[in-house]
Amino acid sequence: MQMFQLFRSLRNPVFARLYIAQTTNLLGDALTWLGLALLAFELAGNKSAVVLSVALTLRVSAFVLISPFAGVLADRSDRKKILVITHLGRMCIISLLPFVNAVWQIYVIVFALNIFNAFFTPTYQATIPLVTGAQDYPQAIALSSSTFQLLGVLGPGIAGAVAAFVGTRQIFFLDALTFLIAAILIVTLPGKLRVEQSLEPPRSSNNPPNKKWQEIQAGTIRLFRDRYLRYALAMQLVVS
């Protein structure tokens, strides 16, 4: 019965498309990191573990550094546009990986890739309540988090089977395709995904720097006060 309740939010066709886009995105992430592991071994041999450790450190660093700014942007901008841009940006970056011939290039690409991830994650989580409504919101967050954890376990096995079939470097082209598919699904979502700031006075384009920092602080506080978002983001950071 509880499992049925978990999938109840998929009755909403808009959230269903958003969820499928997220699942496709997660499959792409699994392909990315398996491909990076194989690429690191190809370039560094026995030192591949060091390469992956540095890459994972860069991944978490990008998330921690960029997420507060991303949260403010998601709160003030069209979230649909942000989601599309982050998917297309990652598609382009991942398309460079088949041509990598040095370890330092892996580091640069991983950091750039996860700058886009840092914008995607809070924007996606903040978009869910806009498309589900209060009644289905807890189930939608729970379903998204459960899918993230499940694919964190099953994803490498799926990616390994795909890599055995298509090859080490070719897997990145398939990976890029998953982000293109996710972007197309996001494009089909209706209208702007934005919370209108109708109760706030208009902002001038020359806000002082301390005002921007206040917005970042307010966005961060708002994020961590929502227990569903807090749990979902914590799970993603732990897996990272």
C-alpha positions as CSV (number, residue, x, y, z in Angstrom):
1,M,0.0,0.0,0.0
2,Q,2.8,2.4,0.9
3,M,4.5,1.5,-2.4
4,F,1.4,2.4,-4.3
5,Q,1.2,5.7,-2.4
6,L,4.8,6.4,-3.5
7,F,3.8,6.2,-7.2
8,R,0.6,8.2,-6.8
9,S,2.4,11.4,-7.8
10,L,3.0,9.9,-11.3
11,R,-0.7,10.4,-12.0
12,N,0.3,14.0,-12.6
13,P,1.5,14.0,-16.3
14,V,3.7,17.0,-15.8
15,F,5.5,15.5,-12.8
16,A,5.7,12.2,-14.7
17,R,7.7,13.8,-17.5
18,L,9.9,15.6,-15.0
19,Y,10.5,12.3,-13.2
20,I,11.3,10.4,-16.4
21,A,13.8,13.2,-17.2
22,Q,15.4,12.8,-13.8
23,T,15.6,9.0,-14.2
24,T,17.2,9.4,-17.6
25,N,19.6,11.9,-16.1
26,L,20.6,9.4,-13.4
27,L,21.3,6.7,-16.0
28,G,23.5,9.2,-17.7
29,D,25.4,9.9,-14.5
30,A,26.0,6.1,-14.1
31,L,27.4,6.0,-17.6
32,T,29.5,9.0,-16.9
33,W,31.3,7.6,-13.9
34,L,31.8,4.1,-15.2
35,G,33.2,5.6,-18.4
36,L,35.5,7.9,-16.3
37,A,36.7,4.9,-14.3
38,L,37.6,3.0,-17.5
39,L,39.2,6.1,-19.0
40,A,41.2,6.7,-15.8
41,F,42.6,3.2,-16.0
42,E,43.4,3.6,-19.7
43,L,45.4,6.8,-19.0
44,A,46.8,6.2,-15.6
45,G,47.0,2.5,-15.1
46,N,47.6,1.5,-11.5
47,K,47.2,5.2,-10.4
48,S,43.6,5.3,-11.7
49,A,42.3,5.1,-8.1
50,V,44.1,8.4,-7.4
51,V,42.6,10.0,-10.5
52,L,39.1,9.0,-9.5
53,S,39.6,10.2,-6.0
54,V,40.6,13.6,-7.2
55,A,37.7,13.6,-9.7
56,L,35.2,12.8,-6.9
57,T,36.7,15.5,-4.7
58,L,36.2,18.0,-7.5
59,R,32.6,16.8,-7.9
60,V,31.7,17.5,-4.3
61,S,33.7,20.8,-4.3
62,A,31.8,22.1,-7.3
63,F,28.5,21.2,-5.6
64,V,29.3,22.8,-2.3
65,L,30.7,26.0,-3.9
66,I,28.0,26.6,-6.5
67,S,24.8,25.3,-4.9
68,P,24.0,28.4,-2.8
69,F,24.3,30.6,-5.9
70,A,22.3,28.1,-7.9
71,G,19.5,28.2,-5.3
72,V,19.1,31.9,-5.6
73,L,19.1,31.8,-9.4
74,A,16.4,29.0,-9.3
75,D,14.3,31.1,-6.9
76,R,14.5,34.2,-9.2
77,S,14.5,32.7,-12.7
78,D,12.6,30.4,-15.0
79,R,13.4,26.9,-13.7
80,K,12.4,25.2,-16.9
81,K,15.0,27.2,-18.7
82,I,17.7,26.4,-16.1
83,L,16.9,22.7,-16.3
84,V,17.1,22.7,-20.1
85,I,20.4,24.6,-20.1
86,T,22.0,22.3,-17.5
87,H,21.1,19.2,-19.5
88,L,22.4,20.6,-22.8
89,G,25.5,21.9,-21.1
90,R,26.3,18.5,-19.7
91,M,25.6,16.9,-23.0
92,C,28.2,19.2,-24.7
93,I,30.8,18.6,-21.9
94,I,30.4,14.8,-21.9
95,S,30.8,14.8,-25.7
96,L,34.4,15.9,-25.1
97,L,35.3,12.9,-23.0
98,P,35.9,10.5,-25.9
99,F,38.7,12.8,-27.1
100,V,40.5,13.1,-23.7
101,N,44.2,12.1,-23.9
102,A,45.5,13.4,-20.5
103,V,44.5,13.1,-16.9
104,W,44.3,16.8,-16.3
105,Q,41.6,17.0,-19.0
106,I,39.5,14.6,-16.9
107,Y,39.8,17.0,-13.9
108,V,38.8,20.0,-15.9
109,I,35.8,18.3,-17.5
110,V,34.6,16.8,-14.2
111,F,34.7,20.1,-12.5
112,A,32.9,21.9,-15.4
113,L,30.3,19.0,-15.6
114,N,29.5,19.3,-11.9
115,I,29.1,23.1,-12.0
116,F,26.1,22.3,-14.2
117,N,25.1,19.5,-11.8
118,A,25.2,22.0,-8.9
119,F,22.6,24.1,-10.8
120,F,20.5,21.2,-11.8
121,T,20.0,19.5,-8.4
122,P,18.5,22.4,-6.3
123,T,16.5,23.6,-9.4
124,Y,15.0,20.2,-9.9
125,Q,14.1,19.7,-6.2
126,A,12.6,23.2,-6.1
127,T,10.6,22.5,-9.2
128,I,8.8,19.5,-7.8
129,P,6.3,21.5,-5.6
130,L,5.4,23.7,-8.5
131,V,4.2,20.8,-10.6
132,T,2.7,18.5,-7.9
133,G,0.9,20.6,-5.4
134,A,0.9,20.2,-1.6
135,Q,-0.9,16.9,-1.6
136,D,1.5,14.9,-3.7
137,Y,4.6,16.7,-2.9
138,P,5.9,14.4,-0.1
139,Q,5.3,11.3,-2.3
140,A,7.0,13.0,-5.3
141,I,10.1,13.9,-3.2
142,A,10.2,10.3,-1.7
143,L,9.9,8.8,-5.2
144,S,12.7,11.0,-6.6
145,S,15.0,10.2,-3.6
146,S,14.2,6.4,-3.8
147,T,15.0,6.4,-7.5
148,F,18.3,8.2,-6.9
149,Q,19.3,5.6,-4.3
150,L,18.1,2.6,-6.4
151,L,20.0,3.7,-9.5
152,G,23.0,4.5,-7.3
153,V,23.1,0.7,-6.6
154,L,21.9,-0.6,-10.0
155,G,23.3,2.1,-12.2
156,P,26.9,0.8,-12.3
157,G,25.8,-2.6,-13.3
158,I,23.6,-1.3,-16.1
159,A,26.4,1.0,-17.2
160,G,28.8,-1.9,-17.2
161,A,26.6,-4.0,-19.5
162,V,26.3,-1.1,-21.9
163,A,30.0,-0.4,-21.8
164,A,30.8,-4.0,-22.7
165,F,28.5,-3.7,-25.7
166,V,29.5,-0.3,-27.1
167,G,33.1,0.2,-25.9
168,T,34.9,2.4,-23.4
169,R,34.9,5.8,-25.2
170,Q,31.8,5.3,-27.2
171,I,29.8,5.0,-24.0
172,F,30.2,8.8,-23.6
173,F,28.2,9.5,-26.8
174,L,25.4,7.3,-25.5
175,D,25.7,9.2,-22.2
176,A,25.4,12.6,-24.0
177,L,22.3,11.2,-25.7
178,T,20.6,10.6,-22.3
179,F,21.0,14.3,-21.4
180,L,19.6,15.3,-24.7
181,I,16.5,13.1,-24.2
182,A,16.1,14.6,-20.7
183,A,16.3,18.1,-22.1
184,I,13.6,17.4,-24.7
185,L,11.3,16.0,-21.9
186,I,11.9,19.2,-19.9
187,V,11.1,21.4,-23.0
188,T,7.7,19.7,-23.2
189,L,6.7,20.9,-19.7
190,P,4.1,23.7,-19.8
191,G,5.0,27.4,-19.4
192,K,7.5,28.9,-17.0
193,L,8.3,27.1,-13.8
194,R,8.8,30.1,-11.6
195,V,7.4,31.3,-8.3
196,E,6.2,34.9,-8.9
197,Q,7.6,37.3,-6.3
198,S,4.4,39.3,-6.3
199,L,4.7,40.3,-2.7
200,E,8.2,41.8,-3.0
201,P,9.1,45.2,-4.4
202,P,10.7,45.4,-7.8
203,R,14.5,44.8,-7.8
204,S,16.8,47.2,-9.6
205,S,19.6,45.8,-11.7
206,N,22.2,47.5,-9.5
207,N,21.5,45.8,-6.2
208,P,24.4,46.2,-3.8
209,P,26.6,43.1,-3.2
210,N,25.4,42.7,0.4
211,K,21.8,42.4,-1.0
212,K,22.9,39.5,-3.2
213,W,24.5,37.7,-0.2
214,Q,21.3,38.2,1.8
215,E,19.4,36.5,-1.1
216,I,21.9,33.6,-1.0
217,Q,21.5,33.3,2.7
218,A,17.7,33.4,2.5
219,G,17.7,30.8,-0.3
220,T,19.9,28.5,1.7
221,I,17.8,28.9,4.9
222,R,14.6,28.2,2.9
223,L,16.2,25.1,1.4
224,F,17.3,23.6,4.7
225,R,14.0,24.4,6.4
226,D,12.1,22.1,4.0
227,R,12.6,18.6,5.5
228,Y,11.8,16.9,2.2
229,L,14.3,18.9,0.2
230,R,16.9,18.6,3.0
231,Y,16.6,14.8,3.0
232,A,16.8,14.6,-0.8
233,L,19.9,16.8,-1.1
234,A,21.6,15.0,1.8
235,M,21.1,11.6,0.1
236,Q,22.6,13.0,-3.1
237,L,25.6,14.5,-1.3
238,V,26.3,11.2,0.6
239,V,26.2,9.2,-2.6
240,S,28.6,11.7,-4.2
